[in-house]
Structure formats: C-alpha cells, structure tokens
C-alpha cells in the first residue's frame, strides 16, 4: 500500500506542484498566525510574574514626609527584608533634557536601592555601581524619546548647599542651578516592577546612582537637617505582611497617618491589563483558526476531492478504497508538513514584536522567543489535522459517488417561489442557502457563518471602541469632574495665597463649583485611606450608594472598600490623629488623583467629619497632608482662558494647574487596537468565505445557469442571480451579526469598565450600524462582480454538451 501511495504522490507532485505550493503557503500563513498569537498571549500573560520573579520587587512605598524620621528603626523591624531611602527635597537639572522632563526619580540615599529591593532586569549594558556618582540608568522609552543610549553622557547640574537650605526655608529654587556639575554616563537600560515605562506619552525614566547622594549630600539635602526622606520597602512575607508592618510602624513612630502605598496593587492591575491583552490575542488565534478551517480547509477538501475523481479509474485495476483515500490525502499532508515548518519559523521570527501593549513595557526578556510548547503542538498538530481533513474529504467523495443523496431545499427559497418572486431572485436564494450534493456542492454554511462572524466582529470592535472613545473624552467617568486645580498646601503649611484665591473663584463667571479639599490619611484595620473633605456644592462620581452628608459618614473608593472587605451600609472604625471614629459607608465613589493616591483609593468625608478625625494641634502629625482646591467649570468654558484669568487675579504663576488625564485612559487607548485588529481579521474571513461561495456556485452550478440561459434567462438576469446570492448572504450576516456584535462589544466593555474600574455608560455605535449595512451590501455585491460576469458570459452550448 505504501508503495502505491508513494508512487501516486510522485506523480501528483509533478502534475500539481503549483497547487501544492499554494496550499503549503496557506498552511504556513494560517499555522504561523495561530502559533504567533497563542505564543504572544502566553508570553504577555506571564510578563508581570516573570518580571517580579527577577527583580526583588518592593512591597510598599512609605511616605511619612517627616524631617528626621527614624528609618533605622523601620529597617530593624522583623518583617522588613530590605529598605531603600530616597531624598524628597533634593533637586537637580539634567542639562541635555527639556525643562518639563518629569521622568527623573528622586535620588536614592543608600546602596540598597536597585540591589536588595527593585533589583533591575538589565536589557542592555549593566546596572549601577552604587559607589560612583557619575552613573545613571534609563528606561527603553528614554532612549526612544531622546536618542541617548548606553555609553552616552548627561550633565547633572546640582544646586549649592546654601540654595538648598534656603529652599527648605521657603525660598524658590532658581531656574539655573548654582552648584557643581556631574558628567554622568548611561551604563544601562533597565526595568523593574516600579521603574518601567508607562502607557501614553511617557518620555521614559532615569535613575541616578546612590553614589550621587553620597558624594553630593549637601547639594541634595542641604546642611540644615531639614531634608525629608521617604522609602521603598520589601517585606519578607510580601503583601501579607503589610498589616503587621503598618501596626509596627504606628508603634515605633507614634503616627497613624503615615501614607503607605501598596506597590503590589500596581502589579495586580498590570496583571489584569496584560490578562485582557492575552485574552484578546487568544481570541485572535481562535479567529485565525476559524479562518484556517474555512479557507485552508476548503482548499484541502477541494484538492482531495479532485484527486479522488482522478483516482477513480484506478479502481478498475484493483486499487482498494483505503488506498484511494491515502493517496488522495498524501499531497495535502506533505504540503501541510512543509507549511507547518514554515509556520514555526515565522512564529519565532514574529516573536521579536511580542508581547504587545502593556506587557511589552513589562517584558523582562524582550526580543526573539521560542515557545516550544506552542511550536511543537502547532508544528505537529497542523499536518495531522490536514491529513485527517483530506482523508475525510476523500471518504466523503468516494461515498457520494456511490450513494447519491437528494439535496436539501431552502425554506426561504421555497417561500420566494410561492410569493412569485423573479427567477433570478429564486435561483440566487437557492445558490446562497442550498448547499447541494456531490459535484454541485457549494460552501453555503461556511459562507453564512463567515458573513455573520465578520459583521459580528466589526460591530463588536466598533462598539468597544465607542466605549473607549467615550471614556477618553470624559474624564468624569474616572471621577475627574474638575478642569483646574490649585495646589495650596502640604504637610500643614500653605504655599499659596488661599485667602486671595477664594473670592476670585467665587466671582469668576465660568466657575461652576469649587471643592476646597483638605487631605489626610486615616486607616481602617491598618489599611491607609486618603480622605478628602467634600463641600456641599461638589458632586463626586458614585458607582454605588450616595455621598456622605454627616460627620459619621464616609464614601470610599472602590479599591479601598475592597481592601477593607466592606460594602455600602457597613460601619467601619476609622482611625485619625484625633482617635477612632465609627463611620457608616454611604457609597462607593471615585476620588481625585492626588500625589499619594489614585482615583479608586481613598474616600470622601464632610468637613465636620474630617475635623473629628484629625487633630489640627497634633505635635507629630500635620493638620493636613495636602490641601488642593478643585475647580469645576461651566460647560463650554475654556480651561486655558480661565486659568490665565485666575492666575492674573491671584498674582502668581505657580498656583493654578491643569489636571493630567486619569491614568487608565492611555491603557484603554492601547487595548482598543486589539478588538479592532480582531474585527478586521474577521471581516477578511467573511469576505474570503463569501467570495469563495460566490465563485464556487457559478463554477459548480454552471449547468443550472446554462439551462436557464437556454430557456430565456438574459445576461443581466444571470448577473442578478449572483448579486442576489451575495445580497442574501450579506443580509443574513447583518440581521444576525449586528445585534450579537453590539451585545458582545457592550459585554466586553462592561468587563473592562468593571475591572479598570470606571463609571459604565453603555456605548452607542449608531454610526457603525448605519455604515455597516451599506458597506456590507456593497462589499458583497463587489465580490459578486466577477462571478456574475462569468455567469453572464457562460458559453451555454459548450456547457450543455460537456454535461
């Protein structure tokens, strides 16, 4: 049997090598696409954990903002594995960078940084020598933005110790540093769990060596012992030790209001984003697999069926059905083996551009990667599936020649007959809906499924994109209802003319509401909460419940409520510098993003509630950590114009600011492309499936067309048959695909809104619906142009004689 199959394969390759080559390339494209997407999804989905495994990530950032804080006592706590301090009051200028560059970190003050905590993954070069002052590290985006790489030099200009001391007493730093200049060399491009590039227009980051602080401490911290040091901490038990650490920190410091930022929460958010990206890639892989099933599978089936027809003559000389099937499947199997090998090579080459999105900024080993689990399964499974499909097609072809089956009839076509529809409409409906049998069989089901899937994918992508566009254009979805703000105080001290600002805001015609927020840190069961005072005229964005209106009430950020394990209606013991107060949770609400919190962590209390929680006369804690005046403008007001008017009225240029867009918006814009690519891929699948069905119908049912032409069907009516077939396929795709696509798009957007989180507004893709109908009909009828021309120019006599 093997000898017979091999002999036929040699003959088949010589006769039909072009068809086998095309089939091999189709298999390579389909298999390579699927393997690339699956491997990229696995790589992106594991990027965060692989980065954390290599970088000794910090567990928390501790921000007491207190002069003379005893970090030695904190370092000695049993749960503290590593601690690295950084100086908060130091300032420096990098000569080669623009004045608005904000990616330079506060200088680390000891050599634990980037060694025992946040140890970097080195992408190029090496890590810092902590004893040298003239070395810096940068992130990948820094090189892309400014063009500086490993080996290049940057000039760090410091202020004199006298200037730093004066700044500590309230003076402004001059624009031009008056201290020493350090010629620093870039020694490495790195990333860690905390030090990595952010989404959006992030220009990259830069980290100085601890040696800079060691050698130039007076120029960074001054000589008056007024410098403030904060720290990043790595706990032995990770996040599970945070409660113990918080309790011990309160014990040794005597403070309950120290802000502790849970760095692990950021890693969890990154996992959620990368998981969404990975799932989108897996959906893309499924779509590619569907495309392979319908497009490549059809080629395999046609090839095997045609081979069976050629082999029928050998049955007369004793060739068994099993030999016929094996011989028919041999050519596609060999082509699939070659295609799978090319697909594996292509997947390895394409890995250079994966992972994508957020995962690309967290990948600890960017570059080429071979996921052998995926590659072996894909490289072996693809030829097996092709061989099975070819053998099955050969068996069906053999069976259909031996046992003719009555073709199925379409109920829609039958209804068109009863309604007296024109002949082209009836025949076109049958071509679209009746698959037929044997030589007249056409891929009706793949065409219908492809049409529905294409419309569904496009509508889902447009609906999801509409949700992203709405969120991007409306910061209030993230709780940002202000268009301007004034930063007027920190750590109980005012550095802005608050008294002059209030009447100016009250008299400005474009100011709709003002919230003069005092911000301090309370805690519930050792979970820190940044509490904002809420004025009566201010309306926060609530996801559940209502805002507080009494001193014993609080509205919590969703993440803070989750960390505490509480819901609306619960009573919580909130600890402030004035003691413990029982507060009822009246709602879940977003808060403004402030220096030490994001929009989902924190809470709102009334001014009276704040006064009961925090002691303004405390000797160890300030009356407030920050004081920020939030300004909401009337609809249509220009923030730039209002900001200029307020600045001129108050008389200082460093008071009124524009808020940055909420941090998740850039991430949402980034993931928006994945559903769009998926929708585009599904639309290509739909076009291929419909186009193949149209061409196949004219070719395999040319006898039916020829008979109709012989009895009076005109050329125009022949074209109308194919146009009707295309229109029916498109209409079914629209009728089923539009509602399912919108439902799927809203479901995905609801999931994203809940996990981001943001205030969910059902996205309306009305423009997409209005465009989808004419575009789908035009595309389908455009595909019908060439098959319709072939039907109209059919040589009737020749076809009938051949049949």
Secondary structure, 3 states (H helix, E strand, C coil): CHHHHHHHHHHHHHHHHHHHHHHHHHHHHHHHHHHHHHHHHHHHHCHHHHHHHHHCCCCEEEECCCECCCHHHHHCCCCEEEEEEEECCCCEEECCCCCCCCCECCCECCCCECCCECCCEEEEECCCCCCCCCEEEECHHHHHHHCCCCCCEEEEEECCHHHHHHHHCCCCCCCCCCCCEEEEEEEEEEECCCCCCCCCCCCCCEEECHHHHHHCHHHHHCCCCCCEEEEEEEECCHHHHHHHHHHHHHHHHCCCCCEEEEHHHHHHHHHHHHHHHHHHHHHHHHHHHHHHHHHHHHHHHHHHHHHHHHHHHHHHHCCCHHHHHHHHHHHHHHHHHHHHHHHHHHHHHHHHHCCCHHHHHCCCCCCCCCCHHHHHHHHHHHHHHHHHHHHHHHHHHHHHHHCCCCCCCCHHHHHHHHCCCCHHHHHHHHHHHCCCCHHHCCCHHHHHHHHHHHHHHHHHHHHHHHHHHHHHHCHHHHCCCCCEEEEEEECCEECCCHHHHHHHHHHCCCEEEEEEEEEEEEEECCEEEEEEEECCCCCCCEEEECCCCCCCEEEECHHHHHHHCCCCCCEEEEEECCEEEEEEEEEEECCCCECCECCCCCEEEEHHHHHHHCCCCCCCCCCCCEEEEEEEECCCCCHHHHHHHHHHHHCCCCCEECCCCCCHHHHHHHHHHHHHHHHHHHHHHHHHHHHHHHHHHHHHCHHHHHHHHHCCCCHHHHHHHHHHHHHHHHHHHHHHHHHHHHHHHHHHHHHHHHHHCCCCCCCCCHHHHHHHHHHHHHHHHHHHHHHHHHHHCCCHHHHHHHC
